[in-house]
């Protein structure tokens, strides 16, 4: 009798294992839109969010196989603990130490963006990833060769099979996998968010409260809540770097009024995303506040709209800074789901 | 009983014949120079003093519509990449209809340009996609242009861009009675002869020049 029970238990386990092995449908997971946030731009219509796709995207994100000499991964310039940007480098360096021309942008709440890059040249999250792979100063690799390497690997074909139902790795499912990972990088759990959600026991200090007031009166038009960016383009009056000669959005549209316009970055986790501005010219948040307060030159000719210095006093500057620090989201920066896959 | 089965047989025959009649229509694109189909890397003498070599000729045609007396019969919302390097890509097949006019786009429409990552002929791996300024290159022509006793001028015309005010897509209409095979010629000699290659040997970005050359190109298609 005992043996019979054991035998049946064994059979059930074996069956379970077999059905698990043959499980072909990837597991759909929900994309959580934080309460009161706008509807995401990314629709998942042609790329449903699945656990297998997300995991695969994360593995690819951290794998230097995407670069020509297997030295650079996406994470080389987009580190989780600093809001998925390249901390401490004004412009990022890629393969063989080659330098780019712009400060690597954060990868935060990308689902709510319709354009990517500082000049907005990329029109869809799914096609963004081709840029760093092929850029000579980043991964300097050819798409064909990446696909060849991935198709020949011992691990990737089965992972693609699990995520997309085919072990043939193509541009399309490679990009879709990367998208499922990057689109999932949602930061919505900062002190600011908790206060806005009226969570028990979380309150702004007086200084933070004043900072929020100053922020809403001066900065929020461009750095619009709750994303802390309007996701459009603006000129902040910074003079052109004479070496980088970056004309911003004009390079994409050739519209003279787009000259020196750059995409407004989110301020979420801004405490850790230094250096700041499109060319990373400011190392400290304090420097940025000082620039907006006193450094703007209203005579700069390429401003599409006149921009005046905000002239904050010292207390206002401190208050503003303390508010900006409430945008730090440790649950995001240390979320093990976004970390190097184990 | 016999009558019944013969009815069925004749019905099947009618069906069969009916299907037989809807043979497929073959449309062949023929990029031409000097009234002949272009051979890549061959030297063509345009006249006594100008020599032309085409090394790349690749373009998209899309959204074929078939008309009869001005009425839309059918439309196929897909894009085809035609590449002289792969001559079979120049032959397209459609279900045959009783039409008298065909319309198609030279290039990729704006909704496809913003649709994210796509497969097949629209895979960015085909080298017809700008990644830094997302969008398809509708038409790519590369080669050299040599005037006698002068230096060889390499030219690269990468025409594309979908955003206002510089959309490059062109709609091309041809009138043609139904036939099994239709050849649509693309007179690239005319195209090149209308460009001052010396002063404009490179177009690699969306903009006014890309629009101008795309319009010029659209006038070079004929049956």
HADDOCK unambig.tbl for C-alpha pairs under 7 A between the chains (distance, minus, plus):
assign (segid A and resid 121 and name CA) (segid B and resid 132 and name CA) 5.75 0.50 0.50
assign (segid A and resid 121 and name CA) (segid B and resid 133 and name CA) 4.35 0.50 0.50
assign (segid A and resid 121 and name CA) (segid B and resid 134 and name CA) 6.17 0.50 0.50
assign (segid A and resid 122 and name CA) (segid B and resid 131 and name CA) 6.96 0.50 0.50
assign (segid A and resid 122 and name CA) (segid B and resid 132 and name CA) 6.06 0.50 0.50
assign (segid A and resid 122 and name CA) (segid B and resid 133 and name CA) 5.56 0.50 0.50
assign (segid A and resid 122 and name CA) (segid B and resid 134 and name CA) 4.94 0.50 0.50
assign (segid A and resid 123 and name CA) (segid B and resid 114 and name CA) 6.21 0.50 0.50
assign (segid A and resid 123 and name CA) (segid B and resid 134 and name CA) 5.79 0.50 0.50
assign (segid A and resid 124 and name CA) (segid B and resid 114 and name CA) 6.56 0.50 0.50
assign (segid A and resid 124 and name CA) (segid B and resid 116 and name CA) 5.34 0.50 0.50
assign (segid A and resid 126 and name CA) (segid B and resid 116 and name CA) 5.24 0.50 0.50
assign (segid A and resid 126 and name CA) (segid B and resid 117 and name CA) 5.54 0.50 0.50
assign (segid A and resid 127 and name CA) (segid B and resid 116 and name CA) 5.89 0.50 0.50
assign (segid A and resid 127 and name CA) (segid B and resid 117 and name CA) 5.66 0.50 0.50
assign (segid A and resid 130 and name CA) (segid B and resid 131 and name CA) 6.58 0.50 0.50
assign (segid A and resid 131 and name CA) (segid B and resid 131 and name CA) 5.82 0.50 0.50
assign (segid A and resid 131 and name CA) (segid B and resid 132 and name CA) 6.36 0.50 0.50
assign (segid A and resid 143 and name CA) (segid B and resid 125 and name CA) 6.39 0.50 0.50
assign (segid A and resid 144 and name CA) (segid B and resid 125 and name CA) 6.67 0.50 0.50
assign (segid A and resid 171 and name CA) (segid B and resid 123 and name CA) 6.86 0.50 0.50
assign (segid A and resid 172 and name CA) (segid B and resid 117 and name CA) 5.61 0.50 0.50
assign (segid A and resid 172 and name CA) (segid B and resid 118 and name CA) 6.02 0.50 0.50
assign (segid A and resid 172 and name CA) (segid B and resid 119 and name CA) 6.12 0.50 0.50
assign (segid A and resid 252 and name CA) (segid B and resid 133 and name CA) 6.33 0.50 0.50
